[in-house]
Amino acid sequence: MALMTPAATPALIAIGETMLLVTPRDATPLADADDVRLSIGGAESNVAAHVAILGESSAWVSRLGDEVLGHRVHRAVASRGVDTRWVGFDADAPTGVYFKDPGNGVRYYRAGSAASRMTPDSVADVPLEDARIVHVSGITPALSASCAAMIEAVITRVSASPALLSFDVNHRAALWSASDAAPALLAFANRADIVFVGLDEAETLWGCRTAADVRALLPSPAHVVVKDGDVGATEFSADGVVFAPAIPTEVVEAVGAGDAFAAGYLAGMLQGRSPQESLRAGHERAHLVLQSTEDVVGAAQTDAVG
């Protein structure tokens, strides 16, 4: 893992909500599961954790409830090698919780969470301009109007700096409908330097049928990465189009694989790898997560109870 002094700005800064995650230890649906694990889950902290595991410095910025669950989440993220110095605690709002239900998706209990109360002031003291990559997703602006304003402030600041803005579209139907999300997510994505989007969600949001259709809708970003499930991923950039096939995988549970892919790709970019190598690194991280009920595998510590 890359070493850094406390004052150093990490190479990657990720901003967004992380919740306590309750998941069966195996692939048993919640209706029948007796043995569960307490862990954590959040798209942006997942990316930061994978990046740290891959040897690059990373930080996660968010807010948590000032209670046992919030402090547990904070401890778990930090144990994965992620810098958490810009995480705040809210005495008046809880930490979000969600459950993985293998074979049936996830169930969220996050309304009114501490993270949903983030504002532009929440990132005012974070040196976004000094990072190499700032990573956000389409989940955060759906949490509240103040979170949307924060993401707008982040984009404005990063766009005026040498840092690169990474944006994972990450449409969550449980947070906002496709009709509401589509124009907002398209606008955010076109202001980013690096965009990750699944071909399936691009079809749902914007009617795209091919990776080329996605690139046509997103002409501005320097790098557009379109993921097509177990087929592979395609990167569009000024240097051309690069495709990398997915790694054949016996899937246990799919949630979190997209974050792992994004992290592998971004770590590859930070390490100066070629687009083909970065895409392959993304597939390698996703391959590991797809074989587990955990969002992050290979971390130094597992925060769990029986």
Short mmCIF file of the C-alpha atoms (twelve columns), coordinates in Angstrom:
data_MODEL
# 
_entry.id   MODEL 
# 
loop_
_atom_site.group_PDB 
_atom_site.id 
_atom_site.type_symbol 
_atom_site.label_atom_id 
_atom_site.label_alt_id 
_atom_site.label_comp_id 
_atom_site.label_asym_id 
_atom_site.label_seq_id 
_atom_site.Cartn_x 
_atom_site.Cartn_y 
_atom_site.Cartn_z 
_atom_site.pdbx_PDB_model_num 
ATOM 1   C CA . MET A 1   0.000   0.000   0.000   1 
ATOM 2   C CA . ALA A 2   1.325   3.437   -0.916  1 
ATOM 3   C CA . LEU A 3   2.718   5.367   2.066   1 
ATOM 4   C CA . MET A 4   1.803   8.981   2.697   1 
ATOM 5   C CA . THR A 5   2.291   11.526  5.446   1 
ATOM 6   C CA . PRO A 6   -0.834  12.734  7.274   1 
ATOM 7   C CA . ALA A 7   -0.618  16.067  5.439   1 
ATOM 8   C CA . ALA A 8   -0.393  14.561  1.961   1 
ATOM 9   C CA . THR A 9   -3.424  14.690  -0.321  1 
ATOM 10  C CA . PRO A 10  -4.373  11.164  -1.453  1 
ATOM 11  C CA . ALA A 11  -4.216  10.346  -5.137  1 
ATOM 12  C CA . LEU A 12  -7.955  9.589   -5.199  1 
ATOM 13  C CA . ILE A 13  -10.703 11.260  -3.159  1 
ATOM 14  C CA . ALA A 14  -14.147 9.631   -3.228  1 
ATOM 15  C CA . ILE A 15  -17.276 11.354  -1.901  1 
ATOM 16  C CA . GLY A 16  -20.570 9.693   -1.006  1 
ATOM 17  C CA . GLU A 17  -22.683 7.752   1.482   1 
ATOM 18  C CA . THR A 18  -21.620 4.499   3.123   1 
ATOM 19  C CA . MET A 19  -24.073 2.410   5.128   1 
ATOM 20  C CA . LEU A 20  -23.938 -0.495  7.497   1 
ATOM 21  C CA . LEU A 21  -24.461 -3.645  5.432   1 
ATOM 22  C CA . VAL A 22  -26.267 -6.747  6.702   1 
ATOM 23  C CA . THR A 23  -25.742 -9.745  4.449   1 
ATOM 24  C CA . PRO A 24  -26.098 -13.541 4.705   1 
ATOM 25  C CA . ARG A 25  -22.748 -15.299 5.058   1 
ATOM 26  C CA . ASP A 26  -23.564 -17.384 1.990   1 
ATOM 27  C CA . ALA A 27  -25.990 -16.933 -0.897  1 
ATOM 28  C CA . THR A 28  -29.097 -17.780 1.182   1 
ATOM 29  C CA . PRO A 29  -31.985 -15.318 0.668   1 
ATOM 30  C CA . LEU A 30  -32.842 -13.125 3.652   1 
ATOM 31  C CA . ALA A 31  -36.148 -14.916 4.145   1 
ATOM 32  C CA . ASP A 32  -34.267 -18.090 5.072   1 
ATOM 33  C CA . ALA A 33  -30.902 -16.826 6.344   1 
ATOM 34  C CA . ASP A 34  -29.971 -17.480 9.985   1 
ATOM 35  C CA . ASP A 35  -26.297 -16.540 9.829   1 
ATOM 36  C CA . VAL A 36  -25.557 -12.954 8.800   1 
ATOM 37  C CA . ARG A 37  -22.508 -10.728 8.609   1 
ATOM 38  C CA . LEU A 38  -22.285 -7.062  9.534   1 
ATOM 39  C CA . SER A 39  -20.106 -5.162  7.126   1 
ATOM 40  C CA . ILE A 40  -20.292 -1.892  5.207   1 
ATOM 41  C CA . GLY A 41  -21.342 -0.848  1.737   1 
ATOM 42  C CA . GLY A 42  -21.188 2.342   -0.238  1 
ATOM 43  C CA . ALA A 43  -20.245 2.850   -3.870  1 
ATOM 44  C CA . GLU A 44  -17.663 5.561   -3.290  1 
ATOM 45  C CA . SER A 45  -15.974 4.064   -0.222  1 
ATOM 46  C CA . ASN A 46  -15.909 0.727   -2.074  1 
ATOM 47  C CA . VAL A 47  -13.922 2.404   -4.843  1 
ATOM 48  C CA . ALA A 48  -11.579 4.038   -2.337  1 
ATOM 49  C CA . ALA A 49  -11.012 0.717   -0.548  1 
ATOM 50  C CA . HIS A 50  -10.238 -1.210  -3.735  1 
ATOM 51  C CA . VAL A 51  -7.869  1.540   -4.868  1 
ATOM 52  C CA . ALA A 52  -6.063  1.333   -1.504  1 
ATOM 53  C CA . ILE A 53  -5.811  -2.452  -1.784  1 
ATOM 54  C CA . LEU A 54  -4.243  -1.985  -5.215  1 
ATOM 55  C CA . GLY A 55  -1.524  0.187   -3.723  1 
ATOM 56  C CA . GLU A 56  -2.685  3.746   -4.380  1 
ATOM 57  C CA . SER A 57  -3.542  6.290   -1.683  1 
ATOM 58  C CA . SER A 58  -7.243  7.106   -1.340  1 
ATOM 59  C CA . ALA A 59  -9.635  9.034   0.886   1 
ATOM 60  C CA . TRP A 60  -13.363 8.886   1.502   1 
ATOM 61  C CA . VAL A 61  -15.456 11.967  2.370   1 
ATOM 62  C CA . SER A 62  -18.890 11.626  3.966   1 
ATOM 63  C CA . ARG A 63  -21.024 12.052  7.085   1 
ATOM 64  C CA . LEU A 64  -22.163 9.375   9.516   1 
ATOM 65  C CA . GLY A 65  -24.423 9.251   12.528  1 
ATOM 66  C CA . ASP A 66  -22.614 9.949   15.792  1 
ATOM 67  C CA . GLU A 67  -23.637 6.575   17.196  1 
ATOM 68  C CA . VAL A 68  -22.354 3.014   17.369  1 
ATOM 69  C CA . LEU A 69  -23.228 2.178   13.751  1 
ATOM 70  C CA . GLY A 70  -21.580 5.307   12.382  1 
ATOM 71  C CA . HIS A 71  -18.400 4.729   14.331  1 
ATOM 72  C CA . ARG A 72  -18.368 1.097   13.250  1 
ATOM 73  C CA . VAL A 73  -18.654 2.125   9.596   1 
ATOM 74  C CA . HIS A 74  -15.885 4.682   10.064  1 
ATOM 75  C CA . ARG A 75  -13.613 2.114   11.696  1 
ATOM 76  C CA . ALA A 76  -14.272 -0.442  8.967   1 
ATOM 77  C CA . VAL A 77  -13.491 1.958   6.110   1 
ATOM 78  C CA . ALA A 78  -10.312 3.128   7.828   1 
ATOM 79  C CA . SER A 79  -9.245  -0.489  8.414   1 
ATOM 80  C CA . ARG A 80  -9.186  -0.963  4.645   1 
ATOM 81  C CA . GLY A 81  -6.397  1.571   4.301   1 
ATOM 82  C CA . VAL A 82  -8.628  4.511   3.345   1 
ATOM 83  C CA . ASP A 83  -7.951  8.023   4.681   1 
ATOM 84  C CA . THR A 84  -11.047 9.107   6.625   1 
ATOM 85  C CA . ARG A 85  -9.876  12.451  7.998   1 
ATOM 86  C CA . TRP A 86  -12.685 14.332  6.191   1 
ATOM 87  C CA . VAL A 87  -15.546 12.183  7.531   1 
ATOM 88  C CA . GLY A 88  -17.901 14.064  9.851   1 
ATOM 89  C CA . PHE A 89  -20.354 12.813  12.487  1 
ATOM 90  C CA . ASP A 90  -23.918 14.055  12.935  1 
ATOM 91  C CA . ALA A 91  -25.547 13.765  16.367  1 
ATOM 92  C CA . ASP A 92  -29.002 14.473  14.925  1 
ATOM 93  C CA . ALA A 93  -29.200 11.963  12.065  1 
ATOM 94  C CA . PRO A 94  -28.582 8.214   11.803  1 
ATOM 95  C CA . THR A 95  -26.231 6.120   9.728   1 
ATOM 96  C CA . GLY A 96  -27.995 4.415   6.815   1 
ATOM 97  C CA . VAL A 97  -28.450 0.638   6.808   1 
ATOM 98  C CA . TYR A 98  -29.086 -1.766  3.981   1 
ATOM 99  C CA . PHE A 99  -29.585 -5.492  3.553   1 
ATOM 100 C CA . LYS A 100 -28.364 -7.705  0.745   1 
ATOM 101 C CA . ASP A 101 -30.971 -10.295 -0.224  1 
ATOM 102 C CA . PRO A 102 -29.097 -12.751 -2.492  1 
ATOM 103 C CA . GLY A 103 -31.085 -13.361 -5.649  1 
ATOM 104 C CA . ASN A 104 -33.470 -10.517 -4.805  1 
ATOM 105 C CA . GLY A 105 -31.340 -7.369  -4.818  1 
ATOM 106 C CA . VAL A 106 -30.987 -5.052  -1.831  1 
ATOM 107 C CA . ARG A 107 -33.238 -3.301  0.702   1 
ATOM 108 C CA . TYR A 108 -32.325 0.230   1.812   1 
ATOM 109 C CA . TYR A 109 -33.089 2.016   5.084   1 
ATOM 110 C CA . ARG A 110 -31.332 5.303   4.406   1 
ATOM 111 C CA . ALA A 111 -33.979 8.066   4.333   1 
ATOM 112 C CA . GLY A 112 -32.931 11.020  6.481   1 
ATOM 113 C CA . SER A 113 -29.438 9.650   7.024   1 
ATOM 114 C CA . ALA A 114 -26.509 11.801  8.104   1 
ATOM 115 C CA . ALA A 115 -25.010 11.512  4.624   1 
ATOM 116 C CA . SER A 116 -28.197 12.837  3.029   1 
ATOM 117 C CA . ARG A 117 -27.609 16.075  4.963   1 
ATOM 118 C CA . MET A 118 -24.294 16.817  3.268   1 
ATOM 119 C CA . THR A 119 -23.989 20.243  1.618   1 
ATOM 120 C CA . PRO A 120 -21.298 22.150  -0.307  1 
ATOM 121 C CA . ASP A 121 -19.875 23.115  3.097   1 
ATOM 122 C CA . SER A 122 -19.186 19.413  3.722   1 
ATOM 123 C CA . VAL A 123 -16.368 19.521  1.168   1 
ATOM 124 C CA . ALA A 124 -15.228 23.114  1.699   1 
ATOM 125 C CA . ASP A 125 -12.082 22.051  3.561   1 
ATOM 126 C CA . VAL A 126 -11.294 19.045  1.365   1 
ATOM 127 C CA . PRO A 127 -8.365  19.742  -1.020  1 
ATOM 128 C CA . LEU A 128 -10.126 18.366  -4.091  1 
ATOM 129 C CA . GLU A 129 -7.915  20.377  -6.410  1 
ATOM 130 C CA . ASP A 130 -4.779  18.639  -5.110  1 
ATOM 131 C CA . ALA A 131 -5.969  15.078  -5.776  1 
ATOM 132 C CA . ARG A 132 -5.207  13.340  -9.050  1 
ATOM 133 C CA . ILE A 133 -8.737  11.912  -9.311  1 
ATOM 134 C CA . VAL A 134 -11.960 12.896  -7.511  1 
ATOM 135 C CA . HIS A 135 -14.600 10.177  -7.733  1 
ATOM 136 C CA . VAL A 136 -18.364 10.683  -7.305  1 
ATOM 137 C CA . SER A 137 -21.471 8.856   -8.458  1 
ATOM 138 C CA . GLY A 138 -25.043 9.415   -9.499  1 
ATOM 139 C CA . ILE A 139 -26.241 8.032   -6.182  1 
ATOM 140 C CA . THR A 140 -25.295 11.103  -4.151  1 
ATOM 141 C CA . PRO A 141 -27.331 13.787  -5.968  1 
ATOM 142 C CA . ALA A 142 -30.401 11.565  -5.560  1 
ATOM 143 C CA . LEU A 143 -30.130 11.584  -1.763  1 
ATOM 144 C CA . SER A 144 -31.293 15.193  -1.269  1 
ATOM 145 C CA . ALA A 145 -31.263 18.666  -2.782  1 
ATOM 146 C CA . SER A 146 -28.330 19.603  -0.556  1 
ATOM 147 C CA . CYS A 147 -26.355 16.571  -1.751  1 
ATOM 148 C CA . ALA A 148 -27.084 17.531  -5.358  1 
ATOM 149 C CA . ALA A 149 -25.770 21.018  -4.599  1 
ATOM 150 C CA . MET A 150 -22.647 19.482  -3.095  1 
ATOM 151 C CA . ILE A 151 -21.970 17.422  -6.217  1 
ATOM 152 C CA . GLU A 152 -22.481 20.547  -8.319  1 
ATOM 153 C CA . ALA A 153 -19.890 22.344  -6.169  1 
ATOM 154 C CA . VAL A 154 -17.468 19.432  -6.471  1 
ATOM 155 C CA . ILE A 155 -17.768 19.383  -10.254 1 
ATOM 156 C CA . THR A 156 -17.257 23.142  -10.477 1 
ATOM 157 C CA . ARG A 157 -14.148 23.054  -8.303  1 
ATOM 158 C CA . VAL A 158 -12.556 20.020  -9.933  1 
ATOM 159 C CA . SER A 159 -13.267 21.290  -13.438 1 
ATOM 160 C CA . ALA A 160 -11.200 24.391  -12.672 1 
ATOM 161 C CA . SER A 161 -8.250  22.335  -11.386 1 
ATOM 162 C CA . PRO A 162 -5.688  19.830  -12.681 1 
ATOM 163 C CA . ALA A 163 -7.577  16.987  -10.960 1 
ATOM 164 C CA . LEU A 164 -9.672  14.585  -13.032 1 
ATOM 165 C CA . LEU A 165 -13.347 14.085  -12.203 1 
ATOM 166 C CA . SER A 166 -14.522 10.469  -12.277 1 
ATOM 167 C CA . PHE A 167 -18.286 9.912   -12.410 1 
ATOM 168 C CA . ASP A 168 -20.048 6.565   -12.145 1 
ATOM 169 C CA . VAL A 169 -23.625 6.958   -13.394 1 
ATOM 170 C CA . ASN A 170 -24.893 4.386   -10.858 1 
ATOM 171 C CA . HIS A 171 -28.616 4.958   -11.372 1 
ATOM 172 C CA . ARG A 172 -30.587 3.706   -8.351  1 
ATOM 173 C CA . ALA A 173 -34.252 3.227   -9.211  1 
ATOM 174 C CA . ALA A 174 -35.101 3.087   -5.494  1 
ATOM 175 C CA . LEU A 175 -33.901 6.695   -5.145  1 
ATOM 176 C CA . TRP A 176 -35.298 8.284   -8.299  1 
ATOM 177 C CA . SER A 177 -37.162 7.204   -11.415 1 
ATOM 178 C CA . ALA A 178 -35.437 6.870   -14.760 1 
ATOM 179 C CA . SER A 179 -37.450 9.796   -16.127 1 
ATOM 180 C CA . ASP A 180 -36.260 12.077  -13.318 1 
ATOM 181 C CA . ALA A 181 -32.712 10.744  -13.263 1 
ATOM 182 C CA . ALA A 182 -31.977 10.623  -16.990 1 
ATOM 183 C CA . PRO A 183 -31.442 14.340  -17.750 1 
ATOM 184 C CA . ALA A 184 -29.618 15.037  -14.488 1 
ATOM 185 C CA . LEU A 185 -27.242 12.089  -14.824 1 
ATOM 186 C CA . LEU A 186 -26.543 12.912  -18.463 1 
ATOM 187 C CA . ALA A 187 -25.657 16.488  -17.530 1 
ATOM 188 C CA . PHE A 188 -23.372 15.403  -14.684 1 
ATOM 189 C CA . ALA A 189 -21.666 12.783  -16.856 1 
ATOM 190 C CA . ASN A 190 -20.940 15.200  -19.689 1 
ATOM 191 C CA . ARG A 191 -19.054 17.437  -17.252 1 
ATOM 192 C CA . ALA A 192 -16.761 14.646  -16.036 1 
ATOM 193 C CA . ASP A 193 -13.367 13.567  -17.340 1 
ATOM 194 C CA . ILE A 194 -13.968 9.844   -16.759 1 
ATOM 195 C CA . VAL A 195 -17.408 8.221   -16.945 1 
ATOM 196 C CA . PHE A 196 -18.481 4.682   -16.037 1 
ATOM 197 C CA . VAL A 197 -21.891 3.453   -17.144 1 
ATOM 198 C CA . GLY A 198 -23.482 0.062   -17.682 1 
ATOM 199 C CA . LEU A 199 -24.976 -0.509  -21.117 1 
ATOM 200 C CA . ASP A 200 -28.144 -1.786  -19.438 1 
ATOM 201 C CA . GLU A 201 -28.591 1.384   -17.375 1 
ATOM 202 C CA . ALA A 202 -27.747 3.539   -20.406 1 
ATOM 203 C CA . GLU A 203 -30.558 1.804   -22.266 1 
ATOM 204 C CA . THR A 204 -32.953 2.355   -19.353 1 
ATOM 205 C CA . LEU A 205 -31.996 6.002   -18.942 1 
ATOM 206 C CA . TRP A 206 -31.301 7.169   -22.474 1 
ATOM 207 C CA . GLY A 207 -32.419 4.438   -24.867 1 
ATOM 208 C CA . CYS A 208 -28.867 3.495   -25.885 1 
ATOM 209 C CA . ARG A 209 -28.512 0.112   -27.569 1 
ATOM 210 C CA . THR A 210 -24.756 0.014   -28.145 1 
ATOM 211 C CA . ALA A 211 -21.608 1.343   -26.538 1 
ATOM 212 C CA . ALA A 212 -21.214 3.674   -29.511 1 
ATOM 213 C CA . ASP A 213 -24.658 5.110   -28.774 1 
ATOM 214 C CA . VAL A 214 -23.451 5.968   -25.265 1 
ATOM 215 C CA . ARG A 215 -20.356 7.709   -26.575 1 
ATOM 216 C CA . ALA A 216 -22.512 9.727   -28.985 1 
ATOM 217 C CA . LEU A 217 -24.532 11.006  -25.998 1 
ATOM 218 C CA . LEU A 218 -21.366 11.677  -23.980 1 
ATOM 219 C CA . PRO A 219 -18.992 13.478  -26.356 1 
ATOM 220 C CA . SER A 220 -17.306 15.655  -23.728 1 
ATOM 221 C CA . PRO A 221 -15.575 13.265  -21.274 1 
ATOM 222 C CA . ALA A 222 -12.002 12.307  -22.146 1 
ATOM 223 C CA . HIS A 223 -12.708 8.706   -21.146 1 
ATOM 224 C CA . VAL A 224 -16.072 6.948   -21.392 1 
ATOM 225 C CA . VAL A 225 -16.144 3.357   -20.149 1 
ATOM 226 C CA . VAL A 226 -19.227 1.324   -21.077 1 
ATOM 227 C CA . LYS A 227 -19.685 -1.933  -19.163 1 
ATOM 228 C CA . ASP A 228 -21.659 -4.749  -20.748 1 
ATOM 229 C CA . GLY A 229 -22.026 -7.344  -18.004 1 
ATOM 230 C CA . ASP A 230 -20.350 -10.661 -18.714 1 
ATOM 231 C CA . VAL A 231 -19.483 -9.557  -22.262 1 
ATOM 232 C CA . GLY A 232 -16.822 -6.970  -21.438 1 
ATOM 233 C CA . ALA A 233 -16.121 -3.259  -21.286 1 
ATOM 234 C CA . THR A 234 -15.312 -0.635  -23.923 1 
ATOM 235 C CA . GLU A 235 -13.321 2.557   -23.410 1 
ATOM 236 C CA . PHE A 236 -13.730 5.545   -25.731 1 
ATOM 237 C CA . SER A 237 -11.061 8.241   -25.707 1 
ATOM 238 C CA . ALA A 238 -9.209  10.543  -28.079 1 
ATOM 239 C CA . ASP A 239 -6.815  7.655   -28.734 1 
ATOM 240 C CA . GLY A 240 -9.558  5.413   -30.059 1 
ATOM 241 C CA . VAL A 241 -11.794 2.580   -28.907 1 
ATOM 242 C CA . VAL A 242 -10.529 -0.280  -26.738 1 
ATOM 243 C CA . PHE A 243 -12.493 -3.385  -25.727 1 
ATOM 244 C CA . ALA A 244 -11.564 -5.873  -23.001 1 
ATOM 245 C CA . PRO A 245 -13.611 -9.045  -22.514 1 
ATOM 246 C CA . ALA A 246 -14.978 -9.906  -19.094 1 
ATOM 247 C CA . ILE A 247 -13.471 -12.756 -17.093 1 
ATOM 248 C CA . PRO A 248 -15.787 -15.819 -17.023 1 
ATOM 249 C CA . THR A 249 -17.112 -15.980 -13.467 1 
ATOM 250 C CA . GLU A 250 -19.389 -18.172 -11.370 1 
ATOM 251 C CA . VAL A 251 -21.473 -15.361 -9.878  1 
ATOM 252 C CA . VAL A 252 -22.449 -15.579 -6.204  1 
ATOM 253 C CA . GLU A 253 -23.774 -12.017 -5.844  1 
ATOM 254 C CA . ALA A 254 -23.435 -9.087  -8.250  1 
ATOM 255 C CA . VAL A 255 -23.853 -5.989  -6.052  1 
ATOM 256 C CA . GLY A 256 -20.561 -4.104  -5.680  1 
ATOM 257 C CA . ALA A 257 -18.926 -5.488  -8.810  1 
ATOM 258 C CA . GLY A 258 -19.326 -2.195  -10.670 1 
ATOM 259 C CA . ASP A 259 -17.497 -0.321  -7.921  1 
ATOM 260 C CA . ALA A 260 -14.715 -2.905  -8.003  1 
ATOM 261 C CA . PHE A 261 -14.413 -2.515  -11.769 1 
ATOM 262 C CA . ALA A 262 -14.230 1.283   -11.533 1 
ATOM 263 C CA . ALA A 263 -11.553 1.043   -8.848  1 
ATOM 264 C CA . GLY A 264 -9.426  -1.365  -10.835 1 
ATOM 265 C CA . TYR A 265 -9.604  0.883   -13.874 1 
ATOM 266 C CA . LEU A 266 -8.834  4.044   -11.880 1 
ATOM 267 C CA . ALA A 267 -5.915  2.383   -10.075 1 
ATOM 268 C CA . GLY A 268 -4.577  1.343   -13.457 1 
ATOM 269 C CA . MET A 269 -4.856  4.925   -14.669 1 
ATOM 270 C CA . LEU A 270 -3.063  6.212   -11.558 1 
ATOM 271 C CA . GLN A 271 -0.306  3.684   -12.197 1 
ATOM 272 C CA . GLY A 272 0.134   4.790   -15.806 1 
ATOM 273 C CA . ARG A 273 -1.234  1.622   -17.355 1 
ATOM 274 C CA . SER A 274 -2.596  1.433   -20.887 1 
ATOM 275 C CA . PRO A 275 -6.379  1.513   -21.462 1 
ATOM 276 C CA . GLN A 276 -6.349  -2.225  -22.189 1 
ATOM 277 C CA . GLU A 277 -4.468  -2.930  -18.963 1 
ATOM 278 C CA . SER A 278 -6.728  -0.642  -16.941 1 
ATOM 279 C CA . LEU A 279 -9.860  -2.319  -18.289 1 
ATOM 280 C CA . ARG A 280 -8.345  -5.709  -17.476 1 
ATOM 281 C CA . ALA A 281 -7.555  -4.513  -13.934 1 
ATOM 282 C CA . GLY A 282 -11.199 -3.501  -13.589 1 
ATOM 283 C CA . HIS A 283 -12.379 -6.929  -14.688 1 
ATOM 284 C CA . GLU A 284 -9.995  -8.606  -12.253 1 
ATOM 285 C CA . ARG A 285 -11.408 -6.704  -9.266  1 
ATOM 286 C CA . ALA A 286 -14.994 -7.304  -10.399 1 
ATOM 287 C CA . HIS A 287 -14.244 -11.021 -10.854 1 
ATOM 288 C CA . LEU A 288 -13.236 -11.269 -7.167  1 
ATOM 289 C CA . VAL A 289 -16.312 -9.435  -5.891  1 
ATOM 290 C CA . LEU A 290 -18.727 -11.409 -8.065  1 
ATOM 291 C CA . GLN A 291 -17.608 -14.570 -6.262  1 
ATOM 292 C CA . SER A 292 -18.446 -13.146 -2.819  1 
ATOM 293 C CA . THR A 293 -21.322 -11.613 -0.875  1 
ATOM 294 C CA . GLU A 294 -18.910 -8.824  0.172   1 
ATOM 295 C CA . ASP A 295 -18.525 -5.518  -1.677  1 
ATOM 296 C CA . VAL A 296 -14.769 -5.416  -1.013  1 
ATOM 297 C CA . VAL A 297 -12.518 -8.476  -0.903  1 
ATOM 298 C CA . GLY A 298 -8.839  -8.605  -0.129  1 
ATOM 299 C CA . ALA A 299 -9.001  -5.951  2.602   1 
ATOM 300 C CA . ALA A 300 -6.724  -6.154  5.616   1 
ATOM 301 C CA . GLN A 301 -9.627  -6.611  8.028   1 
ATOM 302 C CA . THR A 302 -13.129 -8.065  7.911   1 
ATOM 303 C CA . ASP A 303 -15.585 -6.372  10.248  1 
ATOM 304 C CA . ALA A 304 -18.107 -9.117  10.956  1 
ATOM 305 C CA . VAL A 305 -20.247 -10.823 13.582  1 
ATOM 306 C CA . GLY A 306 -21.972 -14.155 13.583  1 
# 
